[in-house]
Amino acid sequence: MWPLAVKPAHPVLKRERIELPDSDFIDLDWTTNNEGPLVIVMHGLEGSANSHYARRIMHALPAHGMRGVVMHFRGRSGEPNRLARAYHSGETGDINTVVNLLQKRESKPPLAVIGYSLGGNVLLKWLGELGSKVPVTSAVAVSVPFVLSDLADHMCNGVARLYQRYLVKSLHRTFAAKAAVVDLHLSVDEISKLNSFWKFDDKVTAPIHGFKDASDYYQQCSSRQYIKGIGIPTLVLQARDDPFMTQAVIPSEEELSESVQLELSDHGGHVGFISGGTPWSPEYWLERRILSFLDRGA
């Protein structure tokens, strides 16, 4: 379920460009307040600081005495990045670089990282890779795909095909813009014919990022296998009616680390989580739950 409400007005943000060791860049969008614990936000597939969920949390954090910063994945801040590589569901090197940089600049480690959808998968994988050595205090992951091959299968059926079509067309536009400045070894016409996640990831995502094929990419990057290794307090919020996936991808209690708190709601869709209100003014409880959890570690 997509939220039907008008997006909140964009918070006033300031942008910072981070130069990466491989000569590429990442753009960070900051709230303008200078006081309070720092919370890093990671968006979903083809998202940005302009995504509805990013807008809402970036409004909520300053009002709660916290600072927020959206880490744009490569190529998602409004202009193509410099390299053929982009971002994907298992790319944890960039969040590691950004967090370590911010840790050196801050008087204390960032309070938390919040990851939505694809960003939630990246977050859980990163947390599991580092365990108790992760340089943040807590984390929140929302609407996580968990098992990427299952998601790719599910998105080829029923109403989920509409979401897939929308996102794949967005990927086409993103890579068409990139192809104007970087050699991708595929023409824009070839890319435009890849009409599913399986096809796109097999011909574009996997070879660009060093995987054998889509199956190899999905197997290595699915976050479910990393959750047991998480060593800091982590809240995972998931809806049983998420149209992007089936309930089969949700990890069992035995798969969770003792540090992970999985909360399932019957309704919430994909990064929606609406209760009450009206169709024109819905009440989102997602931000309230996230802030309540972050307060424990602040």
BELNORKA-V702903 format. One record per residue. RES is the residue in one small letter. NEAR is the number of other C-alpha atoms within 8 Angstrom. Layout:
res=RES near=NEAR
res=RES near=NEAR
//
This chain:
res=m near=8
res=w near=7
res=p near=6
res=l near=6
res=a near=8
res=v near=5
res=k near=6
res=p near=7
res=a near=5
res=h near=6
res=p near=8
res=v near=6
res=l near=8
res=k near=8
res=r near=8
res=e near=8
res=r near=8
res=i near=8
res=e near=8
res=l near=8
res=p near=5
res=d near=4
res=s near=7
res=d near=10
res=f near=11
res=i near=13
res=d near=13
res=l near=12
res=d near=13
res=w near=12
res=t near=13
res=t near=8
res=n near=6
res=n near=5
res=e near=7
res=g near=7
res=p near=10
res=l near=11
res=v near=13
res=i near=12
res=v near=12
res=m near=14
res=h near=18
res=g near=12
res=l near=8
res=e near=8
res=g near=9
res=s near=13
res=a near=11
res=n near=8
res=s near=9
res=h near=8
res=y near=8
res=a near=13
res=r near=15
res=r near=10
res=i near=9
res=m near=12
res=h near=9
res=a near=9
res=l near=12
res=p near=12
res=a near=7
res=h near=7
res=g near=9
res=m near=12
res=r near=16
res=g near=13
res=v near=13
res=v near=14
res=m near=13
res=h near=15
res=f near=13
res=r near=12
res=g near=13
res=r near=11
res=s near=10
res=g near=5
res=e near=6
res=p near=11
res=n near=11
res=r near=9
res=l near=7
res=a near=10
res=r near=6
res=a near=9
res=y near=8
res=h near=7
res=s near=10
res=g near=11
res=e near=8
res=t near=10
res=g near=6
res=d near=7
res=i near=8
res=n near=9
res=t near=8
res=v near=8
res=v near=11
res=n near=9
res=l near=8
res=l near=10
res=q near=12
res=k near=7
res=r near=6
res=e near=8
res=s near=6
res=k near=5
res=p near=10
res=p near=16
res=l near=13
res=a near=13
res=v near=14
res=i near=14
res=g near=17
res=y near=15
res=s near=16
res=l near=14
res=g near=15
res=g near=17
res=n near=18
res=v near=14
res=l near=13
res=l near=13
res=k near=16
res=w near=10
res=l near=15
res=g near=13
res=e near=9
res=l near=10
res=g near=11
res=s near=7
res=k near=6
res=v near=9
res=p near=9
res=v near=11
res=t near=11
res=s near=12
res=a near=12
res=v near=14
res=a near=18
res=v near=13
res=s near=14
res=v near=12
res=p near=14
res=f near=11
res=v near=12
res=l near=11
res=s near=9
res=d near=10
res=l near=12
res=a near=11
res=d near=9
res=h near=11
res=m near=14
res=c near=10
res=n near=8
res=g near=6
res=v near=7
res=a near=12
res=r near=10
res=l near=7
res=y near=10
res=q near=12
res=r near=10
res=y near=8
res=l near=10
res=v near=12
res=k near=10
res=s near=9
res=l near=9
res=h near=11
res=r near=8
res=t near=10
res=f near=10
res=a near=9
res=a near=9
res=k near=11
res=a near=11
res=a near=7
res=v near=8
res=v near=9
res=d near=8
res=l near=8
res=h near=4
res=l near=7
res=s near=8
res=v near=10
res=d near=6
res=e near=8
res=i near=12
res=s near=9
res=k near=6
res=l near=9
res=n near=10
res=s near=11
res=f near=11
res=w near=9
res=k near=10
res=f near=13
res=d near=12
res=d near=12
res=k near=10
res=v near=9
res=t near=11
res=a near=15
res=p near=11
res=i near=10
res=h near=7
res=g near=6
res=f near=10
res=k near=9
res=d near=11
res=a near=14
res=s near=9
res=d near=10
res=y near=12
res=y near=11
res=q near=10
res=q near=7
res=c near=10
res=s near=15
res=s near=14
res=r near=10
res=q near=6
res=y near=12
res=i near=15
res=k near=9
res=g near=11
res=i near=17
res=g near=13
res=i near=13
res=p near=10
res=t near=12
res=l near=12
res=v near=12
res=l near=12
res=q near=13
res=a near=14
res=r near=12
res=d near=9
res=d near=14
res=p near=10
res=f near=11
res=m near=11
res=t near=12
res=q near=6
res=a near=5
res=v near=10
res=i near=6
res=p near=10
res=s near=6
res=e near=5
res=e near=5
res=e near=9
res=l near=11
res=s near=10
res=e near=6
res=s near=10
res=v near=13
res=q near=9
res=l near=8
res=e near=8
res=l near=8
res=s near=9
res=d near=7
res=h near=9
res=g near=15
res=g near=13
res=h near=13
res=v near=11
res=g near=12
res=f near=12
res=i near=11
res=s near=8
res=g near=6
res=g near=7
res=t near=7
res=p near=7
res=w near=7
res=s near=7
res=p near=11
res=e near=9
res=y near=10
res=w near=9
res=l near=9
res=e near=10
res=r near=8
res=r near=8
res=i near=9
res=l near=10
res=s near=8
res=f near=9
res=l near=11
res=d near=7
res=r near=6
res=g near=8
res=a near=6
//
